[in-house]
Amino acid sequence: MTIAEKTLARAAGKKEVRPGEIVWVNVDIAMMHDLLGPRLIDKGFRKLGGKLFDREKVVVVSDHCTPPATVYQADILKYTRDWAKEFELPYYYEFEGPCHQVIVEHGHVRPGRLILGTDSHTCMAGGLGAFATGIGSTEMIGVLLTGETWLKVPETIKVNWEGTIPSGIYSKDIILKTIGDIGHAGATYQVLEFAGSAIRGMSLDERLVLSNMAVEAGAKTGIIEPDDVIEGFLKTKGIENTERINSDHDARYLREFAYNASELEPQVACPHEIDNVHPVSAVEGTYVDQVYLGSCTNGRISDLRVAAEILKGRKISKNIRCLVVPASQAIWMQANKEGILDVLTEAGCIVNMPSCGACGGFTSGVIGAGEVVMSSSNRNFKGRMGSPLGEIYIGSPATVAATAIEGKIADPRKYIQ
């Protein structure tokens, strides 16, 4: 069996499962955020009894409407906060950053766990070897009441990246190249399992980029075999004796993709589809109005370090604005301690608080009609970051930083020693 199949078999209490099989599974973590959580599920939840299956397994994160920019958003936050208080949830987080990063930092994500959340990027937790996927708010009602749900066991696509990753190339370039080949719906209700020497050599920060964006190919989840890197991270959270789940040598895959990382150059997803991917050389010189560094995809400390290395001693173009959004409050504090925020602000960047913010077109930096943005986030469909008449290009934090300097899409390798 594959990693995904083994995880679902455990959750279903079975020795084995096969693709296409429908199984009832026990949920380890049920996660909701403010936008698609309590305010949408409360009426149905109460009508069906209103009793949580296990408070210790329910996590609520307010992130999409923080800080609130409208009375409507403030009301959503209050509703979410009051709901968590009423049900005495021990795990309610607010103003700490996007939910996907927060649940990793607080130790809710572990190898072999089944994690369901009311957000499509819940799949990011697969970077630690969990089976994590998004579900609808209505489905979440059943999970909250019973701790169970049904899933069809998905087939798995194996994505092998071998070789040494060149300077100036990052996991964002790897996942964009992968999605460009698979297509934005090419892995619908399937699992992307990332493997190979290039993947094993990645930090946790970089792995989370791959699993986060698996859903952009339509995948149910993206998953990476847990190893010493994951065990080391979990030990910093006081979590010992974690389970290592790997795919069997004779596991069956629907398809396999093979790449040589040493041959890769910076990649950019162009408007208005995430699989409209081209080498940076094909769009270099395209003028932008805004650059956006951050989000749950690429707002971690390693991303901010890369950007600071490029921007140190330089200034952003006078013709653009550069927004920086760390992926969590903990990362904000670490970046501040390392002097990264000083470097970025001295270059002309505006550092915002950790939230979903402009990434989803909610607050703090949405774009207007006719504006062009280069972003390190995960989606570029029309209207994603504001006006449907705007255009969004997606690239690595290094590409974002280089673009900020020139005011037009730039190859970051020229700024990296």
N, C-alpha and C positions, 0 to 999 in steps of 0.2 A: 504493500500500500504506500501511497504518498503521505507526506506530512499532513496534508489537509484531511485525507481519508482516515488516518490514524487518530487525529484529533476529534473528528466527528464520531468515530467509533467509540472512543472513550466517553464522549458526551452522551451517546445513545446507550451506553452500557452493553455494547456488543463487541465481539472479538474482531469482527471485520465488517466493513461496508464497501459497497461498490458504486461507481458513478451511475447516476440515474435513480438510485434507490432513495426512497423517501423515508426519513427516520425522525422519530421524536427525540429531541435532545434536551439535556439539562443545561441551563445557562449559568456561566460562572460570573459574568458581570453584565448588568443591564445599565447602559449609559444614556442619559438624555441631556440635551442642552436647552437653553432658554427658548429658542425660537421654535423648536419642534418637540418640546417636552411637556411639562405639566399643563400649560395653558390649552394644549390640544387634546391631551388624554384624560384630563381630570373628570369631565362629565361622564364619559363612558366607564372610566375606572370606578367611580363611586357607584354608578348604577349597577355594576356587576359585583359589588361587595366592598370595594375600596380598602382591601387589606393586602399589604405588600407581602410577597412570598418570603423575602429575607432582606431586611434593611442593610445588612452588611454587604450585600451584592448589588446594591443600587447606588449609582453615582450620578449626580447632577452637577453640571457645569454651566454657569452663565458666562457666555463669551461673545455671542453674536451681537448683542445689544449693549455692550460695555465699551466705553461709557455711553449712556443713552444720549442720543442727539435730538430726540423728540419725546413728547409726552407719551406717545404710543409705546416707544421703546422702554421708557421708564416704567410704564404700567406692566409691561411684560416681565421686566426684572423683578418688580415687587411681587407679582403673582408667583414667579418661580421661587423666590426667596421665602415667601410665606408658605408655599406648599412644602418645601423641604423642611421648614421649621415645624409645621403641623405634623408631618410624618416622622419627625425626629431622625432625619437622615444623618448618619455620622460623616458622610462624604458629600458635602456640598461645597463647591468652589466658585468663587466670584471674583472678578478682576484679576485672575491669575493667568489668563491667556486662553488660547483655543483648546477645546476639550481634549483633542487627540494628544497634544503635548502634555497636558495636565495629568491625564490618567497614566501616562508613562512615567512621569516624574514622581508621582505619588505611589508607585508600586502596584497599581491595579492590573498591569499587563504583565503576564508571565507565560513562558512557553507552555503549550498544551491547553491553554484556557480557551473557552468559547466566549467571545465578547460580542455582544450585539448593541448597537447604538442607533439613535435616531438621526444619523448623519452619514452621508455616503462615504466620507473619508475615514470612518471608523476602521477601515481596512489598514490604516497606518500601523496599528498594533501588530500586524503580521510581521513587522520587522524584528520582533522579538520571538517569533515562532508561535504566535497565537493564531487561532482561526478567528478573525474579526471581520465583521461585515455590518453594513447598514440595513436597517429595517424601517418600515413605515410606523408612524405614530400609533395607528390602529393596532398593528401587530404588537407594539410595545405594551399595550394594555394587557394582552394575554400573558406576556412574559412577566409583567409586574405582579399579576394575580397568581400565577402558577409556577413561575420559574422554568417553564418549558415552552417549546415551540416546535414546529416541524421544519425541516430543511430537506431539499433535494441534494444529494451528494453530488458536487460538481466534478466535472472532468478537470484535469490539470494540464496546463501548458508549461513546459520547462524552458526557462530562458537562461542559457549559459553565457556568461561573460568571462572569458579567459584573458590572460595577459596582464601587462602593467599599464595602469592608467597614466597617460602622459601629463606633464605639467600643464595647468590651465584647463584641464578636463575634470569634470565632477560627476557625481551620481545623477545630477539633473540632466546632464547631456546623455548619459546612459539610458535613463528612462524615456527621455524624449525620442531618442533614436528607436527604442523598442516600440513605443506607441506608434511612431510613424510607420513602422513596418507592419504591426499587427492591425492597426486601424482603431478608431475610437469606439467601435462596437465589435471588434474582432475577437474579443475574449468574453463576450456576454455570458453570464452565469458560469464562468469557468474560473479556475485559480491560476494565477501566475506565480510559479515557483522560481525564484531567482537563485542561481547557483554559479559556481565557477571560481577560479582563483581571484579574479578581480573583485568579486562580491565578498569573498572571505577576507580580503584585505581591507575592506571598508570599516570605518568606525560606525557606531550605532547611529550617529547623526545622519550619515550618508545612507545607511540602509533604510532609515525611516522615509527618506525621499522616494525610494523605489516602491515601498509598500503603500505609501500614501497615494501615489498616482496610479496604482494598478487599476483603480476604478475608472480612470480616464480611458482605458481600453475596454471598458464594460465589465471588467472582472468582478467576481464576487468578493475576492480578496487577493492580496499579494502576500506571499509568505517566504521567509528565509529561514533556513535551518539554524537553530540556536547553537552557539559555540562558546568558546572562552570569552569572547567579547561581551556576549549577553550575560553570561554568568558573572563576569567582573562587574558589569553595571548593576545587576541586581544585588550583588553583595554590598554595594555602596548604599543600598536601600534597606539593608538588614535582612535580605531574603536569601536564604541558603538552600542547598539541596534541591535545586530546580531540575525539572525533568528535561532531558535532551531527546527531542523527537526528530528523527530523520527519515527520509524516504528509503524504502527497501531497494536493494540493487536491481531487483526485477520489477520495480513499480512501473505501471503502465501510464504513459502520457499520451494525451490527444495529439499534441504536436511538440516539436522541439525547435528552438531557435539557437543558433550558435554565432557568437561574435568574438572579435579580437579587439580588446579595449585599446591596444596600442595604436590602432588605425583610426581611432575616433577623433573628430575635431568638434569644436563647440557647436551645439545644436540650438535652433530657435524654432518654436512653434509660432506660426503666423496666423493672423485673423482669417476666419473666425472659428477654426476647429483645432483641437489639440493635436490631431494627427497630421496637420498641415505643417510638417516639420522639414526644415532645410538647414544645411550648414550655414553658420553665421556669415560666411563669405557671400552667400546669395542675397542677403538682405542688409549687409553692412552699408552704412551711410544713410539709412532711413531715419529721418528726423523724428524725435519724440518730444512730448510735452511734459511727461512725468516718468519717473522710474520708481519702482516699488520693491523694496527689499524686506522680506519677512514672510509672515504667515506660518501656518502649521507645517507647510512644506519645506520652506527654506529660511526659517528665522531662528535657527539654532546657533549656538555659540561658534561653531566652526564656520558657519556661513558669514556671521558678522566679522570674524577674524579675517576671512578671505577678502571681504569688501574693504575692511580697514587697511589691509596690507596694500591694496591697490590705490586707495584714496589718500593714504598718509602723505602729507606734504603737498597735496594737490587740491584743486577746487573743482566743484561741479560746474557744469556749463551755466552761464547766467541766463540761458533761455529756457531752463527746465526747473522743475522742483523734484526733490529726491526725498521720499518718505521711507523711514526705517521703522519696522515693527518687530521687535523681538518676539519669539514664539511663546515666551512665558515670563512671569515676573522674576523667577529665579534666574533665567537667562539674562534679563535686563540688568539684574544686580551683578551678575558675574561680568557682563560686558562693561558695566560701569567700573567695577573693581579693576579690570584689566586696562582701563583707559581707552577702550574701544569707542565708547560713546563720545569721548572728547575728540578723537580722531575724526569721527563721522560728522559731528556738529561743526568742527573747525573747517571741514571741507564744504560745508553748506547744507548738510542734510538736516531734515527735521525728524527727530526721534519721537515716535508716538508710544502710548502704552500698549501692552500686549492685549490683542483682541482680534476678532475676525475682521473688524473694520472695513477698510476699502477693498479687501480681497473679494468679499461678497457683495460689495456695493452698499454697505450699511452706513458707515460713518467714516470720518477722518480721512478724506482723500479720494472721494469718488471722482470720476472723470466726466467731463461735459461733452456735448456733441462736437464731433470733429477732432477730438483730442486723441493722441496716440500715447500709449504707455508701454514701457518695457518692465515686466514684472517677474519676480521669482516665485510667484504663486502657482496654482495648479490648473486653472481654467481660463479660457479666453473666448468663450462664446459671447454673442452679442448681448450687451447689457450686464455682463457679469460684474464689472467694476463701476457701473454707473449708467451713462447714456448708451442706448443701443446704437447710437451713431458714432460711438467711439471705437477705437481699435486697440486690441491687446496683443502684444508679443510676449512670449514666455521664454525665459532663459535661466541660466545659472546665476547665482549671486555674483560671480566674477563678471559675467556678461552684463549684468545690471550695473555694477560699479563702473565698468569701462564705458558703458553707454552714458552714465551720469557725467563723466568727465567730458565727453565729446558732444553730448547733446544729440547724438544720433547713434544708432546701433553700431557697436564696435566689437572687434575681436579682443577678448581679454588677454590673450597670450602676449600681446605687445607690452603689457603692464606688469607681467609676472617675471621675476628674475629666475 
